[in-house]
Amino acid sequence: MPLFLAPLGQEVTIVKIVADDKTKKHLSNLGILPQGRITVLSASGGSAVCRVKEGRLALDRDVAARIYVG
């Protein structure tokens, strides 16, 4: 399922990232990698605020729709 549909407050595993190499590298630098763990803190209109490791990130709907979790 896309990241913005993940249950709020529940840590989930990133299954795949469907994006170009530049976007994948940028997400990797932020700590968003396949098999990584991420928690959606809030989601609205397809955008999501997430906890990755010890930080929080706001992802717009285009990026959040390209991150699949399970």
mmCIF file of the C-alpha atoms, coordinates in Angstrom:
data_MODEL
# 
_entry.id   MODEL 
# 
loop_
_atom_site.group_PDB 
_atom_site.id 
_atom_site.type_symbol 
_atom_site.label_atom_id 
_atom_site.label_alt_id 
_atom_site.label_comp_id 
_atom_site.label_asym_id 
_atom_site.label_entity_id 
_atom_site.label_seq_id 
_atom_site.pdbx_PDB_ins_code 
_atom_site.Cartn_x 
_atom_site.Cartn_y 
_atom_site.Cartn_z 
_atom_site.occupancy 
_atom_site.B_iso_or_equiv 
_atom_site.pdbx_formal_charge 
_atom_site.auth_seq_id 
_atom_site.auth_comp_id 
_atom_site.auth_asym_id 
_atom_site.auth_atom_id 
_atom_site.pdbx_PDB_model_num 
ATOM 1  C CA . MET A 1 1  ? 0.000  0.000  0.000   1.00 0.00 ? 1  MET A CA 1 
ATOM 2  C CA . PRO A 1 2  ? 1.216  3.578  -0.551  1.00 0.00 ? 2  PRO A CA 1 
ATOM 3  C CA . LEU A 1 3  ? 2.707  5.282  2.476   1.00 0.00 ? 3  LEU A CA 1 
ATOM 4  C CA . PHE A 1 4  ? -0.149 7.764  2.938   1.00 0.00 ? 4  PHE A CA 1 
ATOM 5  C CA . LEU A 1 5  ? -2.595 4.845  3.448   1.00 0.00 ? 5  LEU A CA 1 
ATOM 6  C CA . ALA A 1 6  ? -0.545 3.270  6.256   1.00 0.00 ? 6  ALA A CA 1 
ATOM 7  C CA . PRO A 1 7  ? -2.176 3.190  9.706   1.00 0.00 ? 7  PRO A CA 1 
ATOM 8  C CA . LEU A 1 8  ? -1.320 6.249  11.780  1.00 0.00 ? 8  LEU A CA 1 
ATOM 9  C CA . GLY A 1 9  ? 1.141  5.733  14.609  1.00 0.00 ? 9  GLY A CA 1 
ATOM 10 C CA . GLN A 1 10 ? 2.071  2.186  13.559  1.00 0.00 ? 10 GLN A CA 1 
ATOM 11 C CA . GLU A 1 11 ? 5.623  1.428  12.468  1.00 0.00 ? 11 GLU A CA 1 
ATOM 12 C CA . VAL A 1 12 ? 5.671  -0.247 9.047   1.00 0.00 ? 12 VAL A CA 1 
ATOM 13 C CA . THR A 1 13 ? 8.373  -1.621 6.744   1.00 0.00 ? 13 THR A CA 1 
ATOM 14 C CA . ILE A 1 14 ? 9.178  0.023  3.429   1.00 0.00 ? 14 ILE A CA 1 
ATOM 15 C CA . VAL A 1 15 ? 8.664  -2.605 0.721   1.00 0.00 ? 15 VAL A CA 1 
ATOM 16 C CA . LYS A 1 16 ? 9.690  -0.651 -2.372  1.00 0.00 ? 16 LYS A CA 1 
ATOM 17 C CA . ILE A 1 17 ? 10.240 2.819  -3.730  1.00 0.00 ? 17 ILE A CA 1 
ATOM 18 C CA . VAL A 1 18 ? 9.024  3.484  -7.267  1.00 0.00 ? 18 VAL A CA 1 
ATOM 19 C CA . ALA A 1 19 ? 10.924 6.581  -8.372  1.00 0.00 ? 19 ALA A CA 1 
ATOM 20 C CA . ASP A 1 20 ? 13.785 7.738  -10.538 1.00 0.00 ? 20 ASP A CA 1 
ATOM 21 C CA . ASP A 1 21 ? 17.376 7.324  -9.356  1.00 0.00 ? 21 ASP A CA 1 
ATOM 22 C CA . LYS A 1 22 ? 17.696 10.951 -8.260  1.00 0.00 ? 22 LYS A CA 1 
ATOM 23 C CA . THR A 1 23 ? 14.626 10.713 -6.012  1.00 0.00 ? 23 THR A CA 1 
ATOM 24 C CA . LYS A 1 24 ? 15.714 7.344  -4.619  1.00 0.00 ? 24 LYS A CA 1 
ATOM 25 C CA . LYS A 1 25 ? 19.123 8.790  -3.732  1.00 0.00 ? 25 LYS A CA 1 
ATOM 26 C CA . HIS A 1 26 ? 17.513 11.792 -2.031  1.00 0.00 ? 26 HIS A CA 1 
ATOM 27 C CA . LEU A 1 27 ? 15.197 9.542  -0.009  1.00 0.00 ? 27 LEU A CA 1 
ATOM 28 C CA . SER A 1 28 ? 18.137 7.303  0.873   1.00 0.00 ? 28 SER A CA 1 
ATOM 29 C CA . ASN A 1 29 ? 19.994 10.327 2.247   1.00 0.00 ? 29 ASN A CA 1 
ATOM 30 C CA . LEU A 1 30 ? 16.942 11.024 4.434   1.00 0.00 ? 30 LEU A CA 1 
ATOM 31 C CA . GLY A 1 31 ? 16.975 7.450  5.761   1.00 0.00 ? 31 GLY A CA 1 
ATOM 32 C CA . ILE A 1 32 ? 14.098 6.146  3.640   1.00 0.00 ? 32 ILE A CA 1 
ATOM 33 C CA . LEU A 1 33 ? 15.286 2.841  2.186   1.00 0.00 ? 33 LEU A CA 1 
ATOM 34 C CA . PRO A 1 34 ? 13.646 -0.462 1.231   1.00 0.00 ? 34 PRO A CA 1 
ATOM 35 C CA . GLN A 1 35 ? 13.420 -2.712 4.311   1.00 0.00 ? 35 GLN A CA 1 
ATOM 36 C CA . GLY A 1 36 ? 13.655 0.399  6.507   1.00 0.00 ? 36 GLY A CA 1 
ATOM 37 C CA . ARG A 1 37 ? 11.089 1.249  9.178   1.00 0.00 ? 37 ARG A CA 1 
ATOM 38 C CA . ILE A 1 38 ? 8.835  4.314  9.034   1.00 0.00 ? 38 ILE A CA 1 
ATOM 39 C CA . THR A 1 39 ? 5.891  5.590  11.083  1.00 0.00 ? 39 THR A CA 1 
ATOM 40 C CA . VAL A 1 40 ? 3.156  7.807  9.633   1.00 0.00 ? 40 VAL A CA 1 
ATOM 41 C CA . LEU A 1 41 ? 2.290  10.425 12.251  1.00 0.00 ? 41 LEU A CA 1 
ATOM 42 C CA . SER A 1 42 ? -0.347 12.212 10.182  1.00 0.00 ? 42 SER A CA 1 
ATOM 43 C CA . ALA A 1 43 ? -1.669 12.097 6.635   1.00 0.00 ? 43 ALA A CA 1 
ATOM 44 C CA . SER A 1 44 ? -3.895 14.530 4.780   1.00 0.00 ? 44 SER A CA 1 
ATOM 45 C CA . GLY A 1 45 ? -4.684 14.889 1.085   1.00 0.00 ? 45 GLY A CA 1 
ATOM 46 C CA . GLY A 1 46 ? -2.019 12.319 0.201   1.00 0.00 ? 46 GLY A CA 1 
ATOM 47 C CA . SER A 1 47 ? 0.758  14.159 2.033   1.00 0.00 ? 47 SER A CA 1 
ATOM 48 C CA . ALA A 1 48 ? 2.285  12.565 5.115   1.00 0.00 ? 48 ALA A CA 1 
ATOM 49 C CA . VAL A 1 49 ? 4.325  13.540 8.165   1.00 0.00 ? 49 VAL A CA 1 
ATOM 50 C CA . CYS A 1 50 ? 6.512  10.592 9.127   1.00 0.00 ? 50 CYS A CA 1 
ATOM 51 C CA . ARG A 1 51 ? 9.011  9.559  11.757  1.00 0.00 ? 51 ARG A CA 1 
ATOM 52 C CA . VAL A 1 52 ? 12.171 8.064  10.301  1.00 0.00 ? 52 VAL A CA 1 
ATOM 53 C CA . LYS A 1 53 ? 14.720 6.967  12.869  1.00 0.00 ? 53 LYS A CA 1 
ATOM 54 C CA . GLU A 1 54 ? 14.838 9.906  15.326  1.00 0.00 ? 54 GLU A CA 1 
ATOM 55 C CA . GLY A 1 55 ? 13.600 12.622 12.968  1.00 0.00 ? 55 GLY A CA 1 
ATOM 56 C CA . ARG A 1 56 ? 10.350 13.793 11.391  1.00 0.00 ? 56 ARG A CA 1 
ATOM 57 C CA . LEU A 1 57 ? 9.816  14.415 7.709   1.00 0.00 ? 57 LEU A CA 1 
ATOM 58 C CA . ALA A 1 58 ? 6.986  15.952 5.729   1.00 0.00 ? 58 ALA A CA 1 
ATOM 59 C CA . LEU A 1 59 ? 6.495  14.234 2.372   1.00 0.00 ? 59 LEU A CA 1 
ATOM 60 C CA . ASP A 1 60 ? 4.297  15.699 -0.360  1.00 0.00 ? 60 ASP A CA 1 
ATOM 61 C CA . ARG A 1 61 ? 1.707  13.488 -2.031  1.00 0.00 ? 61 ARG A CA 1 
ATOM 62 C CA . ASP A 1 62 ? 3.860  12.791 -5.112  1.00 0.00 ? 62 ASP A CA 1 
ATOM 63 C CA . VAL A 1 63 ? 6.678  11.353 -2.997  1.00 0.00 ? 63 VAL A CA 1 
ATOM 64 C CA . ALA A 1 64 ? 4.387  9.625  -0.466  1.00 0.00 ? 64 ALA A CA 1 
ATOM 65 C CA . ALA A 1 65 ? 2.591  7.846  -3.318  1.00 0.00 ? 65 ALA A CA 1 
ATOM 66 C CA . ARG A 1 66 ? 5.878  6.374  -4.578  1.00 0.00 ? 66 ARG A CA 1 
ATOM 67 C CA . ILE A 1 67 ? 6.801  4.745  -1.242  1.00 0.00 ? 67 ILE A CA 1 
ATOM 68 C CA . TYR A 1 68 ? 5.118  1.387  -0.684  1.00 0.00 ? 68 TYR A CA 1 
ATOM 69 C CA . VAL A 1 69 ? 4.913  -0.176 2.764   1.00 0.00 ? 69 VAL A CA 1 
ATOM 70 C CA . GLY A 1 70 ? 3.718  -3.460 4.167   1.00 0.00 ? 70 GLY A CA 1 
# 
